[in-house]
Amino acid sequence: EEISRGDVYFCKENGELLGASDLSDLVNVDFVTGAVSPRYLWELGKEWVLPEDEVGEMKAFVRKAYSGKYYLQDGYRVSAHVMEGFTQRMSSFGDIRLVIAIPNDSFLEDIIGPLVPFTIAMTAAPFGVIVVLSMLSAYLRFCLPPTDSNEIGPLTRLS
């Protein structure tokens, strides 16, 4: 979290927070009455939380938690993921979501993206050279007529 300057939360399907990188985010405290209540994801007041008029959209985003889907808000990339594989004891919480909010400038897509084709070409080049040389060797070995032992061989002629 310190390196990426992001936020990580575990919550129920309905958005009720269960765990956070900052534990003070988990509960609402009424300082007048002393009442403590669970906090929901959209009550965090973070810059990446959708505005109040879009709370319904955020609820649907957390509930559905499509793999690979995210939204951008005030320079943050927010994604929600369904946590699978929990034990029977954890099933009392229902479906658990992992919500991750990371600043956009933490991603290097603009720098690394253009290098991908070059990297693939440089990785494939040695294999291509080996294939071409193997085909040349097979041609020289099997397609040319045999030579007399006193003559200079085809490979010697090439060099």
N, C-alpha and C positions, 0 to 999 in steps of 0.2 A: 504494500500500500504506500509506503514512504517513497519508493522509487517511482511508481506510476502516478502518485497523487490521486488515486482512485478510491472508490468506496465499494465495499462488499457486504451484502446482506443475505441472510437466510430468512425466508418468510413463508407463511402458509399460502395456500392458493388464493385466499381472500385478501392477502396483503399484510396480515398481522405479522409483525417482526418477531423472529425467534432468536436471531443472533446477528451480530454486527461487528465490524472491526473496531468500532467505538461503542462500547456497551452503554454509554449514556444515551444513545439514540433509541434504545429498546423500549423505554417507558415514558409516559407523560406523567408529570407530577403537578398536582394543583397545590401551590404553595400556601394557599389560604386554608384549605380544608385538610391537606395532607393526603388526599386521595391519589392513588397510583393506578394507572390504567395502561394497557398495552398500546403501543403506538403502531400506526399503519404506515406503510411505505410512503404514501402521498402526504403524510403529515410531517415529514422530516424537515421541510423548509430548506432543502439543499437546492442549489441552482439548477441541477439536472432534473428535478422533479417537475412534472408538467403542472401548469397553472391550475387553479381551482376549477375553472370552467372546463378543463379537460381531464378531470379525475376519472370519469367513466372510461376514457380511453386508456388511462394508465392501469385501471383495474383489469380491463380486458387484456392488456399487454402482459401483465403478470399472470393472470389466470391461464391464458393460452400458452405462453412461454415457448414460442416456436423456435426451433433450433436454427441458428444462423440469422435470426431477425434481430434488429436493433433499431433504436430511434436516436436522433441527434437533438440535443437540447442545450443551448447556451455553451457550446464548445465541448460538450460531453457526449460520449457514445455509451448508451445504456442498453444492456442485453439481459434477458431473463432466461433461465434454463431450468428444466424439470430435473430434480435430483432423484435418481432411481437407484434401486438396490439397497435401500435401508432395511434394517431388520424388522421383525414383527413388533418389537417394542416401540420402534419409531413410527409405526403405522398409526398410532393414536393421534399424531399431529396432522394426519392427512397428507396430501401431496405437498411436498416441500419444494420451494423455488429458491434458486440462487440468482440474485440480482447483482450485476456488476456495472458500475459507472466509472468510466475512465476518460480522462481528458483526451480530446482528439490529437493534441500535439504529442501524445505518448506513442502514437503509431508512426511507423516509418514507411508507410506505403508509398508516399511520394518519392522517397529516396530509393528504396529497394525495388519498387515496381518496375522501373525502366531497365533494371539490371537483369531481370529474369530471362528474357530471350537470349541475351549475351551469355549468361551462365549456362543455359541449356545447350547452346551451340558449343561452348568450350568443353562441356562435359561429353557431348556426343562426338566431337572431332576425333579423339584418339580411336574410338571404336570404328569410325568411318575409315580412317587411315588403315587400320588393321584389316578391314574387310577388303579394301581395294588392293592392298599388297598381297593378301591371300588369294584373291582372284587372279592377279598377275602371276603369282607363283604357280597356281594350278594351270594357267594357260601355258606358261613356259614348260611346265613339266609334262602335260598330257596332250597338248595340241600341236606342238612343234615336233617335227620328225627327229628320231634319235640321231645323235651325232657320233662320229667316229671318235675314239678316245684320243686321237692325235690332234683333232681340231679343237679350236677354242669354243667353249660352251656358250649358250645364249646368255647366261647371267654374266659371264665375263665380258661379253660384247657390250652390255648395257653400262658397265662401269667405266 
